[in-house]
Amino acid sequence: MKIIKIIAILTLCLFAFLQHDFWFWSTIHPLIFGWLPVGFFYQTIYTLMLSPMAFLVYRILWDAESDDRELEN
């Protein structure tokens, strides 16, 4: 289980790095579908990839026992 947690944390670090799309800051070209700037398209795809991955990572890393203790008190 420890290796899964390490992989999950490394994946979050990778996505944190990829969130800063510095390679698309200086241009809006090429336009995707003829009207959508490439930076906006990149952020859309990034968000669609991050959402299910974040759900799985939080399921792995979240401490469910602490939630149970809060409900008991």
N, CA, C and O atoms as a Tinker XYZ file with bonds, in Angstrom:
   292  protein
     1  N      0.824000   -1.204000    0.000000    73     2
     2  CA     0.000000    0.000000    0.000000    64     1     3
     3  C      0.863000    1.262000    0.000000    63     2     4     5
     4  O      0.452000    2.303000   -0.512000    81     3
     5  N      2.063000    1.162000    0.578000    73     3     6
     6  CA     2.920000    2.335000    0.638000    64     5     7
     7  C      3.360000    2.775000   -0.752000    63     6     8     9
     8  O      3.445000    3.975000   -1.014000    81     7
     9  N      3.642000    1.836000   -1.647000    73     7    10
    10  CA     4.061000    2.190000   -3.012000    64     9    11
    11  C      2.929000    2.885000   -3.758000    63    10    12    13
    12  O      3.181000    3.774000   -4.572000    81    11
    13  N      1.695000    2.497000   -3.495000    73    11    14
    14  CA     0.547000    3.142000   -4.143000    64    13    15
    15  C      0.443000    4.593000   -3.690000    63    14    16    17
    16  O      0.145000    5.476000   -4.494000    81    15
    17  N      0.688000    4.842000   -2.407000    73    15    18
    18  CA     0.650000    6.217000   -1.907000    64    17    19
    19  C      1.761000    7.055000   -2.524000    63    18    20    21
    20  O      1.549000    8.224000   -2.846000    81    19
    21  N      2.935000    6.473000   -2.691000    73    19    22
    22  CA     4.047000    7.199000   -3.311000    64    21    23
    23  C      3.723000    7.533000   -4.757000    63    22    24    25
    24  O      3.984000    8.647000   -5.212000    81    23
    25  N      3.156000    6.574000   -5.483000    73    23    26
    26  CA     2.767000    6.814000   -6.875000    64    25    27
    27  C      1.692000    7.891000   -6.947000    63    26    28    29
    28  O      1.729000    8.738000   -7.840000    81    27
    29  N      0.746000    7.874000   -6.030000    73    27    30
    30  CA    -0.315000    8.883000   -6.019000    64    29    31
    31  C      0.259000   10.273000   -5.776000    63    30    32    33
    32  O     -0.146000   11.231000   -6.434000    81    31
    33  N      1.185000   10.393000   -4.851000    73    31    34
    34  CA     1.789000   11.697000   -4.564000    64    33    35
    35  C      2.630000   12.170000   -5.742000    63    34    36    37
    36  O      2.592000   13.352000   -6.083000    81    35
    37  N      3.383000   11.284000   -6.367000    73    35    38
    38  CA     4.161000   11.654000   -7.544000    64    37    39
    39  C      3.266000   12.082000   -8.699000    63    38    40    41
    40  O      3.607000   12.997000   -9.448000    81    39
    41  N      2.128000   11.425000   -8.842000    73    39    42
    42  CA     1.180000   11.793000   -9.887000    64    41    43
    43  C      0.623000   13.191000   -9.632000    63    42    44    45
    44  O      0.476000   13.979000  -10.567000    81    43
    45  N      0.315000   13.503000   -8.378000    73    43    46
    46  CA    -0.158000   14.849000   -8.058000    64    45    47
    47  C      0.919000   15.887000   -8.340000    63    46    48    49
    48  O      0.617000   16.976000   -8.828000    81    47
    49  N      2.164000   15.562000   -8.040000    73    47    50
    50  CA     3.263000   16.496000   -8.335000    64    49    51
    51  C      3.408000   16.706000   -9.842000    63    50    52    53
    52  O      3.650000   17.826000  -10.294000    81    51
    53  N      3.262000   15.643000  -10.610000    73    51    54
    54  CA     3.335000   15.761000  -12.064000    64    53    55
    55  C      2.224000   16.666000  -12.592000    63    54    56    57
    56  O      2.468000   17.521000  -13.444000    81    55
    57  N      1.016000   16.480000  -12.090000    73    55    58
    58  CA    -0.093000   17.315000  -12.539000    64    57    59
    59  C      0.082000   18.761000  -12.082000    63    58    60    61
    60  O     -0.329000   19.683000  -12.787000    81    59
    61  N      0.681000   18.970000  -10.922000    73    59    62
    62  CA     0.950000   20.337000  -10.471000    64    61    63
    63  C      1.938000   21.013000  -11.417000    63    62    64    65
    64  O      1.789000   22.196000  -11.722000    81    63
    65  N      2.942000   20.280000  -11.881000    73    63    66
    66  CA     3.898000   20.828000  -12.836000    64    65    67
    67  C      3.230000   21.095000  -14.184000    63    66    68    69
    68  O      3.452000   22.142000  -14.792000    81    67
    69  N      2.414000   20.153000  -14.651000    73    67    70
    70  CA     1.764000   20.297000  -15.952000    64    69    71
    71  C      0.719000   21.416000  -15.969000    63    70    72    73
    72  O      0.361000   21.911000  -17.038000    81    71
    73  N      0.234000   21.813000  -14.802000    73    71    74
    74  CA    -0.775000   22.860000  -14.753000    64    73    75
    75  C     -0.220000   24.189000  -15.258000    63    74    76    77
    76  O     -0.968000   25.008000  -15.791000    81    75
    77  N      1.055000   24.405000  -15.100000    73    75    78
    78  CA     1.689000   25.647000  -15.544000    64    77    79
    79  C      2.145000   25.470000  -16.980000    63    78    80    81
    80  O      3.273000   25.052000  -17.241000    81    79
    81  N      1.263000   25.790000  -17.898000    73    79    82
    82  CA     1.532000   25.581000  -19.324000    64    81    83
    83  C      2.338000   26.745000  -19.893000    63    82    84    85
    84  O      1.843000   27.498000  -20.731000    81    83
    85  N      3.568000   26.888000  -19.438000    73    83    86
    86  CA     4.402000   28.007000  -19.862000    64    85    87
    87  C      4.738000   27.964000  -21.343000    63    86    88    89
    88  O      5.137000   28.985000  -21.901000    81    87
    89  N      4.591000   26.823000  -21.997000    73    87    90
    90  CA     4.912000   26.723000  -23.416000    64    89    91
    91  C      3.821000   27.318000  -24.306000    63    90    92    93
    92  O      4.052000   27.487000  -25.503000    81    91
    93  N      2.651000   27.640000  -23.774000    73    91    94
    94  CA     1.568000   28.225000  -24.566000    64    93    95
    95  C      1.293000   29.679000  -24.198000    63    94    96    97
    96  O      0.301000   30.238000  -24.668000    81    95
    97  N      2.111000   30.303000  -23.394000    73    95    98
    98  CA     1.822000   31.655000  -22.928000    64    97    99
    99  C      2.057000   32.722000  -23.983000    63    98   100   101
   100  O      1.368000   33.743000  -23.975000    81    99
   101  N      2.985000   32.527000  -24.871000    73    99   102
   102  CA     3.365000   33.608000  -25.777000    64   101   103
   103  C      2.575000   33.620000  -27.090000    63   102   104   105
   104  O      2.762000   34.531000  -27.897000    81   103
   105  N      1.718000   32.658000  -27.322000    73   103   106
   106  CA     0.988000   32.611000  -28.582000    64   105   107
   107  C     -0.409000   32.025000  -28.387000    63   106   108   109
   108  O     -0.645000   31.226000  -27.481000    81   107
   109  N     -1.318000   32.438000  -29.249000    73   107   110
   110  CA    -2.647000   31.808000  -29.240000    64   109   111
   111  C     -2.768000   30.807000  -30.388000    63   110   112   113
   112  O     -3.763000   30.091000  -30.499000    81   111
   113  N     -1.755000   30.768000  -31.227000    73   111   114
   114  CA    -1.789000   29.871000  -32.381000    64   113   115
   115  C     -1.071000   28.584000  -32.054000    63   114   116   117
   116  O     -0.085000   28.650000  -31.319000    81   115
   117  N     -1.457000   27.456000  -32.514000    73   115   118
   118  CA    -2.531000   27.237000  -33.484000    64   117   119
   119  C     -3.899000   27.291000  -32.811000    63   118   120   121
   120  O     -4.032000   27.021000  -31.617000    81   119
   121  N     -4.889000   27.638000  -33.581000    73   119   122
   122  CA    -6.262000   27.625000  -33.092000    64   121   123
   123  C     -6.839000   26.232000  -33.290000    63   122   124   125
   124  O     -6.737000   25.653000  -34.372000    81   123
   125  N     -7.438000   25.708000  -32.248000    73   123   126
   126  CA    -8.073000   24.392000  -32.319000    64   125   127
   127  C     -9.496000   24.589000  -32.830000    63   126   128   129
   128  O    -10.210000   25.467000  -32.346000    81   127
   129  N     -9.909000   23.792000  -33.789000    73   127   130
   130  CA   -11.220000   23.901000  -34.431000    64   129   131
   131  C    -11.406000   25.255000  -35.109000    63   130   132   133
   132  O    -12.531000   25.647000  -35.416000    81   131
   133  N    -10.316000   25.963000  -35.341000    73   131   134
   134  CA   -10.375000   27.224000  -36.037000    64   133   135
   135  C    -10.714000   28.432000  -35.185000    63   134   136   137
   136  O    -10.657000   29.556000  -35.684000    81   135
   137  N    -11.070000   28.243000  -33.902000    73   135   138
   138  CA   -11.465000   29.377000  -33.068000    64   137   139
   139  C    -10.998000   29.277000  -31.621000    63   138   140   141
   140  O    -11.036000   30.279000  -30.908000    81   139
   141  N    -10.566000   28.126000  -31.166000    73   139   142
   142  CA   -10.218000   27.911000  -29.764000    64   141   143
   143  C     -8.706000   28.026000  -29.563000    63   142   144   145
   144  O     -7.952000   27.244000  -30.142000    81   143
   145  N     -8.247000   28.991000  -28.752000    73   143   146
   146  CA    -6.807000   29.116000  -28.511000    64   145   147
   147  C     -6.238000   27.847000  -27.875000    63   146   148   149
   148  O     -6.897000   27.195000  -27.066000    81   147
   149  N     -5.020000   27.513000  -28.248000    73   147   150
   150  CA    -4.403000   26.264000  -27.823000    64   149   151
   151  C     -4.246000   26.206000  -26.308000    63   150   152   153
   152  O     -4.368000   25.127000  -25.728000    81   151
   153  N     -3.979000   27.328000  -25.651000    73   151   154
   154  CA    -3.842000   27.339000  -24.202000    64   153   155
   155  C     -5.132000   26.981000  -23.485000    63   154   156   157
   156  O     -5.115000   26.256000  -22.491000    81   155
   157  N     -6.246000   27.488000  -23.987000    73   155   158
   158  CA    -7.541000   27.163000  -23.392000    64   157   159
   159  C     -7.880000   25.690000  -23.619000    63   158   160   161
   160  O     -8.404000   25.026000  -22.725000    81   159
   161  N     -7.583000   25.189000  -24.805000    73   159   162
   162  CA    -7.817000   23.772000  -25.103000    64   161   163
   163  C     -6.980000   22.897000  -24.179000    63   162   164   165
   164  O     -7.462000   21.886000  -23.669000    81   163
   165  N     -5.718000   23.289000  -23.964000    73   163   166
   166  CA    -4.839000   22.534000  -23.075000    64   165   167
   167  C     -5.416000   22.488000  -21.660000    63   166   168   169
   168  O     -5.433000   21.425000  -21.039000    81   167
   169  N     -5.887000   23.623000  -21.144000    73   167   170
   170  CA    -6.431000   23.655000  -19.796000    64   169   171
   171  C     -7.713000   22.826000  -19.689000    63   170   172   173
   172  O     -7.977000   22.225000  -18.648000    81   171
   173  N     -8.500000   22.793000  -20.749000    73   171   174
   174  CA    -9.713000   21.968000  -20.751000    64   173   175
   175  C     -9.367000   20.488000  -20.669000    63   174   176   177
   176  O     -9.943000   19.760000  -19.861000    81   175
   177  N     -8.438000   20.042000  -21.492000    73   175   178
   178  CA    -8.009000   18.640000  -21.468000    64   177   179
   179  C     -7.364000   18.316000  -20.131000    63   178   180   181
   180  O     -7.599000   17.243000  -19.575000    81   179
   181  N     -6.562000   19.217000  -19.613000    73   179   182
   182  CA    -5.916000   19.029000  -18.313000    64   181   183
   183  C     -6.959000   18.814000  -17.218000    63   182   184   185
   184  O     -6.816000   17.910000  -16.395000    81   183
   185  N     -8.001000   19.637000  -17.202000    73   183   186
   186  CA    -9.038000   19.516000  -16.182000    64   185   187
   187  C     -9.798000   18.205000  -16.320000    63   186   188   189
   188  O    -10.122000   17.566000  -15.319000    81   187
   189  N    -10.084000   17.803000  -17.544000    73   187   190
   190  CA   -10.790000   16.534000  -17.759000    64   189   191
   191  C     -9.951000   15.340000  -17.324000    63   190   192   193
   192  O    -10.503000   14.335000  -16.878000    81   191
   193  N     -8.636000   15.427000  -17.444000    73   191   194
   194  CA    -7.758000   14.347000  -16.994000    64   193   195
   195  C     -7.573000   14.390000  -15.478000    63   194   196   197
   196  O     -7.483000   13.341000  -14.839000    81   195
   197  N     -7.515000   15.575000  -14.903000    73   195   198
   198  CA    -7.231000   15.718000  -13.477000    64   197   199
   199  C     -8.409000   15.300000  -12.601000    63   198   200   201
   200  O     -8.199000   14.748000  -11.521000    81   199
   201  N     -9.612000   15.544000  -13.028000    73   199   202
   202  CA   -10.783000   15.279000  -12.183000    64   201   203
   203  C    -10.893000   13.815000  -11.751000    63   202   204   205
   204  O    -10.978000   13.558000  -10.550000    81   203
   205  N    -10.895000   12.849000  -12.664000    73   203   206
   206  CA   -10.980000   11.456000  -12.202000    64   205   207
   207  C     -9.716000   11.014000  -11.459000    63   206   208   209
   208  O     -9.788000   10.212000  -10.528000    81   207
   209  N     -8.560000   11.538000  -11.873000    73   207   210
   210  CA    -7.325000   11.167000  -11.197000    64   209   211
   211  C     -7.331000   11.687000   -9.763000    63   210   212   213
   212  O     -6.927000   10.967000   -8.850000    81   211
   213  N     -7.776000   12.912000   -9.549000    73   211   214
   214  CA    -7.838000   13.473000   -8.205000    64   213   215
   215  C     -8.819000   12.679000   -7.336000    63   214   216   217
   216  O     -8.554000   12.453000   -6.155000    81   215
   217  N     -9.929000   12.264000   -7.902000    73   215   218
   218  CA   -10.895000   11.448000   -7.157000    64   217   219
   219  C    -10.239000   10.162000   -6.671000    63   218   220   221
   220  O    -10.395000    9.786000   -5.509000    81   219
   221  N     -9.509000    9.487000   -7.551000    73   219   222
   222  CA    -8.850000    8.237000   -7.160000    64   221   223
   223  C     -7.748000    8.470000   -6.131000    63   222   224   225
   224  O     -7.601000    7.688000   -5.191000    81   223
   225  N     -6.981000    9.529000   -6.300000    73   223   226
   226  CA    -5.907000    9.818000   -5.344000    64   225   227
   227  C     -6.484000   10.122000   -3.969000    63   226   228   229
   228  O     -5.959000    9.639000   -2.966000    81   227
   229  N     -7.541000   10.903000   -3.899000    73   227   230
   230  CA    -8.134000   11.213000   -2.606000    64   229   231
   231  C     -8.744000    9.977000   -1.957000    63   230   232   233
   232  O     -8.727000    9.846000   -0.733000    81   231
   233  N     -9.274000    9.083000   -2.758000    73   231   234
   234  CA    -9.790000    7.826000   -2.212000    64   233   235
   235  C     -8.663000    6.996000   -1.604000    63   234   236   237
   236  O     -8.862000    6.312000   -0.599000    81   235
   237  N     -7.487000    7.056000   -2.211000    73   235   238
   238  CA    -6.343000    6.290000   -1.718000    64   237   239
   239  C     -5.732000    6.950000   -0.482000    63   238   240   241
   240  O     -5.421000    6.262000    0.491000    81   239
   241  N     -5.558000    8.261000   -0.504000    73   239   242
   242  CA    -4.808000    8.953000    0.535000    64   241   243
   243  C     -5.647000    9.430000    1.719000    63   242   244   245
   244  O     -5.090000    9.729000    2.776000    81   243
   245  N     -6.953000    9.506000    1.573000    73   243   246
   246  CA    -7.783000   10.052000    2.637000    64   245   247
   247  C     -7.824000    9.090000    3.815000    63   246   248   249
   248  O     -7.973000    7.883000    3.632000    81   247
   249  N     -7.694000    9.613000    4.998000    73   247   250
   250  CA    -7.711000    8.797000    6.204000    64   249   251
   251  C     -9.150000    8.648000    6.682000    63   250   252   253
   252  O     -9.687000    9.552000    7.322000    81   251
   253  N     -9.772000    7.524000    6.381000    73   251   254
   254  CA   -11.180000    7.310000    6.723000    64   253   255
   255  C    -11.368000    7.132000    8.226000    63   254   256   257
   256  O    -12.445000    7.420000    8.749000    81   255
   257  N    -10.352000    6.669000    8.920000    73   255   258
   258  CA   -10.486000    6.468000   10.363000    64   257   259
   259  C    -10.699000    7.784000   11.097000    63   258   260   261
   260  O    -11.443000    7.825000   12.077000    81   259
   261  N    -10.069000    8.851000   10.648000    73   259   262
   262  CA   -10.268000   10.138000   11.312000    64   261   263
   263  C    -11.696000   10.641000   11.119000    63   262   264   265
   264  O    -12.245000   11.292000   12.008000    81   263
   265  N    -12.300000   10.349000    9.977000    73   263   266
   266  CA   -13.701000   10.710000    9.770000    64   265   267
   267  C    -14.605000    9.939000   10.724000    63   266   268   269
   268  O    -15.551000   10.500000   11.277000    81   267
   269  N    -14.315000    8.656000   10.916000    73   267   270
   270  CA   -15.120000    7.846000   11.819000    64   269   271
   271  C    -15.019000    8.343000   13.259000    63   270   272   273
   272  O    -16.010000    8.340000   13.989000    81   271
   273  N    -13.817000    8.771000   13.672000    73   271   274
   274  CA   -13.641000    9.283000   15.029000    64   273   275
   275  C    -14.405000   10.597000   15.221000    63   274   276   277
   276  O    -14.938000   10.843000   16.303000    81   275
   277  N    -14.466000   11.434000   14.199000    73   275   278
   278  CA   -15.216000   12.682000   14.313000    64   277   279
   279  C    -16.707000   12.417000   14.461000    63   278   280   281
   280  O    -17.397000   13.121000   15.198000    81   279
   281  N    -17.204000   11.404000   13.762000    73   279   282
   282  CA   -18.631000   11.088000   13.856000    64   281   283
   283  C    -18.987000   10.544000   15.240000    63   282   284   285
   284  O    -20.097000   10.761000   15.726000    81   283
   285  N    -18.053000    9.841000   15.873000    73   283   286
   286  CA   -18.310000    9.277000   17.191000    64   285   287
   287  C    -18.373000   10.356000   18.264000    63   286   288   289
   288  O    -19.099000   10.202000   19.246000    81   287
   289  N    -17.641000   11.424000   18.099000    73   287   290
   290  CA   -17.582000   12.481000   19.133000    64   289   291
   291  C    -18.720000   13.425000   19.023000    63   290   292
   292  O    -18.820000   14.366000   19.810000    81   291
